[in-house]
Amino acid sequence: YEDRDRTYSITELCKEFEVTPRTLRFYEQKGLLSPGRRGWTRLFSYRDRARLKLILRGKKVGFSLEEIKELLDLYSLRDGQLTQLRVASTKMRERLEALQIQRVELDEAILDLKRTVEIVDGMLKERTEGNLAKAKAS
C-alpha cells in the first residue's frame, strides 16, 4: 500500500521510470499529467505517478498518445469505470491482434532475410574461391 497523499518530484519520477524531465513536461503539455506547483517546482501526485505508469505501459505496446489520453480521460467518468473498462478491453484486444499479425510478418521477414544472407554468402564464397584459383593459376 502506498501513501496516496505523497507527492513526487520530477527527479524522483524520472529516476523511477527511467524517463527524462523533458518527457514528463511533454506529457504535461499534452494533458496526460497535471502536476501541482510549489513556486517553479512541479509536484506530481499519486494519481500522476499511476497515470505515468499507464502511459509508459501503453506506449510500450504501441498505443498512440491520443489513444492513451482517451483511455485515461474515461477514468474520470462516474460510472464505476464501466465505460473505461469496456473501451480499454476493446482497444487492448485490437492492439493484441495487431501485434500478433506484426509478429507473424516479422518472423516471415527474418526467414526471408536469413535465406538471402545464405545465398549472398554462398555467392561471395564462390567468387572468393574463384578469384583465389585464378590468382594461383597466374
N, C-alpha and C positions, 0 to 999 in steps of 0.2 A: 504493500500500500504506500502510495506516495502522497506527500503533502500537497493538496490541491491549491493551497494559498501561496505556495512558494513561487518566487519569480526567478528567472534565469537571465543572465547577461548574454549578450551576443557572443562573447568569447566562450562561455560555457557551452552554448548550443553548437557553436562551430566545432569545438573540440569533440563533443559527444557524438555528433552526426557526421563529422569529417566534411564539413562544407565551409565555404568562405563567407566572410561578412557580406561581401557583395551579393552572394546567393540569397542570404536572408533578406537583405534590403530589396532585392528584386522581387522575392515572394511577397514582401510587404507592399511594394509598389503595385503588384498585380492583385492585391486584395486577398491574398491567401493567408497572410498572417497579419495580426493587428496588435503589435506590442504597445504597452503603455510607455509613458515617458516620465523621466525624472530629470529635468533640465534637458541636456543633449543625450542622455543615456537612455537607450531602449531597454525596457524591462519586459521580457517575454513571460507569459503566464503558463500555467499547466496546460491550458487549452491550446495555446500556441505551440507548445512542445509536442502535444499529441497530434496537432494538425501537421506539423513539420514531419513527424514520423510517417504519417499517411501520405503526405506529398511525395516524400522520397521513395516510399514503397510503390506508389502509383507510377512514378517516373521510371522506376526500375523495371516494371513490367510493360512499359510502353504507353501509358496513358498520357495524353497531352495535358498541359497545364489547365486548359479550358475544361477538359473533362474532369480533372481533379477538383477544380473550383466548383463545378456543378455539383459533384458528389458532396463536397464539404458544405456547400450552401444549403443543401437539402437537410442537413443535420439540424438546422435552426427551425424547421417546421415543427409544429407542436402536435404531431400525430403518432407519438410513440416510436418515431423513426421508421414507421412502415414504408413510407414513400422512399426514404433514403435506402433502406434495405432492398426494396424491390428494384429500384434503379441500379443500385450497386451490383446486385446479383446479375441483372441483365447485362450490364456493361462488362462485368468481370467474365461472364461466360463468353461474350463476344470476343473479348481480348484473348482469352484462353484458346478459343478456336483459331484466332488469327496467329497466335504464337505456335500452335501445333502445325498449322499449314506452313509457316515460315521454317519450322524445324525440318519438315519433310523436304522443302525446297533447298534448304541449306545442306542437308545430307546428300541430296542429289548433286548439288554443285560441288561438294567436296569429292564425291566419287568421280565426277567428270574431270575435275582438276587433277586428281591422282592419276587417272588414266592418261591424261595429256602429259603430265610430268614423266610418266614411264615411257611414252612414245618419244618425247623430246630427248630424254636421257639416252634412250636406245639409239636414236639418230646421232646424237653427239658422240656416243661411244664408237659407232661405226665410222664416222668421219675422222675421229681422232686416230683410231687404229689404221684407217686407210691412209691418212697423212703420214703416220709412222712408217708404214710399209713402203710408201713412195720415197720417203727420206732415206730409208735403208737401201733401197734399190739404186739410188742415185750415186 
